[in-house]
């Protein structure tokens, strides 16, 4: 099985512009491809995980990745998948975030000896002359076509700023510049980026002729992957100072039954044959699959030693009961949720771990409450229905009082 066929088998490819040519280039290790990362925070999160794993897989097959940091596009903001405009960031903040990204990406991608590149699009975007840019690039884009793009259509009712409207042109120009400067012949991105990527492919063909080899491919579920980065207490970061290895492990240990094999295929480097054997697993066996998933991904991000510590502490936390029917369980009703969420104080009270909200508040403020092994520090922390579906969450008060809380 070639690497392209493996990507398909793992469920990673959704759309391509020229399947046979892309397959040939990827399998022969001739792809010079880029994936963009806008530095909207000082750490990558699990929503970026799929892209990083893909870059690692393709590099292992001899292809050359380009990690494009959006020092320029980050000043505009991508409207895709958003209901409002991003908060504007300073140049200093964007540069700091880019430096943090570089450090984290190096755990996945080998940048030594020219095997991969890390480039910042601020190099060409920030010095552009606006009128020259409009004259050179503007004629190649139809406003009518742009307005039909999903990334813009979903924003039209709530309002789309002219600043954000420029994003497609800037992202398309990125591919054009990478093609000229580094021979980049392929771009990857999420399914929510399809219109922007097609714009880049078309720009290269219009500017350089139909024979220019510029390919486009999208990842399945990348926009869903962005949602994976969000949990009840914020984002699940790759920075251990923001999300501890233990909390990171627990996040993957608690994925839904329906998602565990999908995550194993898409995100781990375990052989497909080994994962396929788990297709018949159910019940307690799925808990084993979740442990494998959590361990593999924690090792990938934080190293084998931290993964072992996280696994051991997770097992010790529940005294070996995390997979046992003997663990005390508390069930919540749909009526307990307000607009789809329930706060930690209500959970403590309704689960019987605390007699009142005031007692629950004291326990949280004193640092005596944890959820899935992570101390809850904010009394406003809330959890969604999705968080509590399936196996739910394990809430612990003090050293010996705990409940598995489910809907």
C-alpha positions in Angstrom: 0.0 0.0 0.0 1.4 3.4 -1.0 1.3 6.4 1.3 -1.6 7.9 -0.6 -3.6 4.7 -0.4 -2.9 4.6 3.3 -4.2 8.2 3.7 -7.4 7.1 2.0 -7.7 4.0 4.1 -7.3 6.1 7.3 -10.1 8.4 6.2 -7.9 11.5 5.8 -8.7 12.5 2.2 -11.9 14.2 1.3 -11.3 16.0 -2.1 -8.5 16.4 -4.6 -8.2 18.3 -7.8 -6.2 15.7 -9.7 -6.3 12.3 -7.9 -4.0 10.3 -10.2 -1.3 12.9 -10.5 -1.4 13.6 -6.8 -1.3 9.9 -5.9 1.8 9.5 -8.1 3.7 12.5 -6.7 2.9 11.6 -3.1 3.8 7.9 -3.5 7.0 8.8 -5.2 8.0 11.3 -2.6 8.0 14.2 -5.0 5.4 16.4 -3.3 6.6 19.7 -1.9 3.5 20.6 0.1 2.4 23.3 2.5 -0.1 23.6 5.3 -0.9 26.9 6.9 -1.2 27.8 10.6 -2.5 31.2 11.6 -0.9 32.1 15.0 -4.1 33.0 16.9 -2.7 31.7 20.2 0.7 31.0 21.7 0.2 27.2 21.4 -1.1 24.7 18.9 -4.1 22.7 20.1 -5.6 19.3 19.3 -7.5 20.8 16.4 -4.1 21.1 14.6 -3.2 17.5 15.4 -4.5 16.0 12.2 -2.4 18.4 10.0 0.7 17.8 12.0 0.3 14.0 11.8 -0.3 14.2 8.1 2.9 16.3 7.6 4.8 13.7 9.6 3.4 10.8 7.5 4.2 12.4 4.2 7.7 13.4 5.3 8.4 9.8 6.4 7.5 8.8 2.8 10.1 11.2 1.3 7.9 14.3 0.7 8.9 17.8 1.8 6.6 19.7 4.1 6.4 23.5 4.4 4.9 24.7 7.6 3.5 28.2 6.7 3.1 30.5 9.7 0.5 33.2 9.1 2.3 36.2 10.4 0.7 38.2 7.6 -2.7 36.5 7.2 -3.0 36.4 11.0 -3.3 40.2 10.9 -6.5 39.8 8.8 -8.2 36.7 10.2 -9.8 33.8 8.5 -13.6 34.1 8.4 -14.0 30.3 7.8 -16.1 28.6 10.4 -16.6 31.8 12.5 -19.7 33.8 13.4 -17.9 37.0 14.1 -14.6 38.7 13.4 -11.4 37.7 15.2 -9.9 40.0 17.8 -7.1 42.0 16.2 -3.6 41.1 17.3 -0.5 43.2 17.5 2.6 42.4 15.5 4.5 41.5 18.7 1.8 39.0 19.8 1.7 37.4 16.3 5.5 37.1 16.3 5.5 35.6 19.8 2.9 33.0 18.8 4.9 32.1 15.7 7.9 31.3 17.9 5.9 29.1 20.1 4.5 27.2 17.1 8.0 26.5 15.8 9.1 24.8 19.0 6.0 22.6 19.1 6.1 21.6 15.4 9.6 20.4 15.8 8.3 17.4 17.8 6.4 16.2 14.7 8.5 17.4 11.7 12.2 17.1 11.0 13.5 20.5 9.9 17.2 19.4 9.7 19.2 19.4 6.5 16.4 21.0 4.4 14.0 18.1 5.0 11.3 20.6 5.8 10.8 24.3 5.8 9.2 26.7 8.2 8.1 30.0 6.5 6.3 33.1 7.6 4.0 34.7 5.1 4.7 38.1 6.7 7.9 38.0 4.5 5.8 38.8 1.4 2.4 40.0 2.6 3.4 42.9 4.9 5.5 44.8 2.3 2.9 44.6 -0.5 1.9 47.8 -2.1 -1.9 47.7 -2.0 -2.6 49.1 -5.4 0.1 47.0 -7.1 -1.4 43.9 -5.3 -4.9 44.7 -6.6 -3.7 45.2 -10.1 -1.6 42.0 -10.1 -4.0 39.7 -8.3 -7.4 41.2 -8.3 -8.3 40.6 -12.0 -8.0 36.9 -11.4 -10.8 36.7 -8.8 -14.5 36.9 -9.5 -16.4 38.6 -6.7 -19.5 36.6 -7.7 -17.6 33.3 -7.2 -16.1 34.5 -4.0 -19.5 35.3 -2.5 -20.7 31.8 -3.4 -17.8 30.2 -1.4 -18.9 28.6 1.8 -16.4 30.5 3.9 -18.2 33.7 3.0 -21.8 32.5 2.5 -22.1 31.5 6.2 -21.0 35.0 7.3 -23.2 37.1 4.9 -26.2 37.3 7.2 -24.3 38.3 10.3 -21.9 40.6 8.5 -18.6 40.1 6.7 -16.0 42.9 7.0 -14.0 44.0 3.9 -10.9 43.1 5.9 -11.9 39.5 6.1 -13.1 39.5 2.5 -9.4 39.9 1.5 -8.4 36.7 3.2 -9.0 34.4 0.2 -6.8 36.6 -2.0 -4.0 36.6 0.6 -4.2 32.8 1.1 -4.2 32.3 -2.7 -1.2 34.6 -3.0 0.6 32.5 -0.4 0.5 29.4 -2.6 1.6 31.5 -5.6 4.7 32.8 -3.6 5.5 29.4 -2.2 5.4 27.9 -5.7 7.8 30.6 -7.0 10.2 30.6 -4.1 10.3 27.0 -3.0 8.8 24.9 -5.8 5.8 24.1 -3.6 3.5 22.0 -5.9 0.8 21.0 -3.5 -1.4 22.4 -0.7 -3.3 20.6 2.0 -6.0 22.0 4.3 -9.3 21.4 6.0 -12.6 20.9 4.3 -13.5 24.4 5.3 -10.5 25.8 3.3 -11.5 24.3 0.0 -12.6 27.5 -1.7 -9.5 29.4 -0.5 -7.2 26.6 -1.8 -8.9 26.4 -5.2 -8.3 30.1 -5.4 -4.5 29.5 -5.0 -4.5 26.7 -7.5 -6.4 28.8 -10.1 -4.1 31.9 -9.5 -1.0 29.9 -10.3 -2.5 28.5 -13.5 -3.7 32.0 -14.6 -0.4 33.7 -13.8 2.0 31.0 -15.0 0.0 29.0 -17.5 -2.0 25.7 -17.5 1.2 23.6 -17.4 2.1 24.9 -13.9 1.8 21.9 -11.5 -0.2 23.1 -8.6 -2.4 20.6 -6.8 -5.0 20.9 -4.1 -6.2 18.4 -1.6 -8.3 18.6 1.6 -8.4 16.7 4.8 -11.5 15.1 6.0 -12.9 16.3 9.3 -10.3 19.1 9.7 -13.0 21.5 10.6 -14.3 18.9 13.1 -10.8 18.6 14.3 -10.9 22.3 15.2 -13.9 21.5 17.4 -11.9 18.7 19.0 -9.6 21.4 20.3 -12.4 22.7 22.5 -13.6 21.2 25.8 -15.5 22.3 28.8 -12.7 24.3 30.4 -11.3 25.9 27.2 -8.9 24.4 24.7 -6.8 21.3 24.8 -3.4 22.6 24.1 -0.2 20.9 23.0 1.8 23.1 25.4 2.2 21.2 28.7 2.0 24.4 30.7 -1.5 25.0 29.3 -2.7 21.4 29.3 -0.8 18.9 31.4 0.2 15.6 29.9 -2.2 14.0 32.4 -5.1 16.1 31.2 -4.1 15.6 27.6 -4.1 11.8 28.2 -7.5 12.0 29.9 -9.0 14.0 27.0 -8.3 11.2 24.6 -9.1 8.5 27.1 -12.6 9.9 27.3 -13.5 10.1 23.6 -16.8 8.7 22.6 -17.1 5.0 21.7 -18.1 5.9 18.2 -15.0 8.0 17.6 -12.2 5.9 19.1 -11.3 3.8 16.1 -11.7 6.8 13.8 -9.2 8.7 16.0 -6.8 5.7 16.0 -6.8 5.5 12.2 -6.4 9.3 11.6 -4.1 10.3 14.4 -1.9 7.4 15.4 0.9 5.6 13.6 -0.2 2.1 14.6 -0.5 -0.3 11.6 -3.9 -0.3 10.0 -4.0 -4.1 10.4 -3.8 -3.7 14.2 -6.5 -1.1 14.3 -8.8 -3.1 12.0 -8.6 -6.0 14.5 -10.3 -3.6 17.0 -13.4 -3.2 14.8 -15.1 -6.1 16.6 -14.3 -4.7 20.0 -17.1 -3.6 22.2 -17.9 -2.8 25.9 -14.8 -3.0 28.1 -12.6 -3.8 25.1 -13.3 -0.3 23.8 -11.9 1.1 27.0 -8.7 -0.7 26.2 -8.8 0.9 22.7 -9.2 4.3 24.3 -6.2 3.7 26.6 -4.1 2.8 23.5 -5.3 6.0 21.7 -4.5 8.2 24.8 -1.1 6.6 25.3 0.0 6.8 21.6 -1.0 10.5 21.2 0.4 11.6 24.6 3.7 9.9 23.7 3.7 11.7 20.3 3.2 15.1 21.9 4.9 14.8 25.2 7.2 11.8 24.9 7.1 8.2 26.1 8.0 9.0 29.7 5.2 11.5 30.2 2.8 9.1 28.5 3.7 6.3 31.0 3.3 8.7 33.9 -0.1 9.9 32.6 -1.3 6.3 32.1 -0.1 5.2 35.6 -1.6 8.2 37.3 -4.9 7.8 35.5 -5.2 4.2 36.6 -4.1 5.0 40.2 -6.6 7.9 40.4 -9.5 5.6 40.0 -7.9 2.7 41.9 -8.3 0.4 39.0 -12.1 1.1 38.9 -12.2 3.3 35.8 -13.3 0.3 33.8 -15.4 -1.3 36.5 -19.1 -1.3 37.0 -18.5 -0.9 40.7 -17.6 2.8 40.4 -20.3 5.0 42.0 -22.4 6.5 39.2 -24.6 9.7 39.2 -27.0 10.3 36.4 -28.1 13.7 35.2 -31.4 14.4 33.4 -31.8 16.5 30.3 -33.6 19.1 32.4 -30.4 19.6 34.4 -28.8 21.3 31.5 -29.2 25.0 30.7 -28.7 25.9 27.0 -26.8 22.6 26.6 -24.4 23.0 29.6 -24.2 22.3 33.3 -21.8 24.0 35.7 -19.4 22.2 38.1 -21.3 23.4 41.2 -24.6 21.9 39.9 -22.7 18.6 39.1 -21.3 18.4 42.6 -24.6 19.0 44.2 -26.7 16.8 41.9 -24.2 13.9 42.0 -24.4 13.9 45.8 -20.7 14.8 46.3 -21.8 18.1 47.9 -24.9 18.9 49.9 -25.3 22.4 48.5 -24.0 24.8 46.0 -22.2 26.8 48.7 -20.4 23.7 49.9 -19.5 22.9 46.3 -18.2 26.4 45.8 -15.9 26.1 48.9 -14.5 22.8 47.7 -13.7 24.2 44.2 -12.2 27.3 45.6 -10.0 25.3 48.0 -8.7 23.1 45.2 -10.4 20.0 46.3 -12.3 19.1 43.1 -11.0 17.4 40.0 -12.6 16.2 36.8 -10.8 13.3 35.0 -7.7 13.9 37.1 -7.5 17.7 36.4 -8.1 20.1 39.2 -11.1 22.4 38.6 -10.1 26.0 39.6 -13.0 28.0 38.2 -16.5 27.8 39.8 -17.9 28.8 36.4 -16.5 25.8 34.6 -19.3 24.2 32.6 -19.7 20.9 30.7 -21.7 20.0 27.6 -24.0 17.2 26.9 -21.4 15.7 24.6 -18.9 15.8 27.4 -21.2 13.7 29.6 -22.5 11.3 26.9 -21.1 7.7 26.7 -18.9 7.1 29.7 -19.3 10.6 31.0 -16.7 12.2 33.3 -15.2 11.2 36.7 -15.6 13.9 39.3 -13.6 13.6 42.5 -14.0 15.6 45.8 -11.2 15.2 48.3 -9.2 12.0 48.3 -11.8 9.3 48.4 -15.1 10.7 47.1 -15.8 10.3 43.4 -18.6 9.6 41.0 -18.8 8.8 37.3 -21.3 11.4 36.1 -23.3 10.6 33.0 -26.5 11.7 31.3 
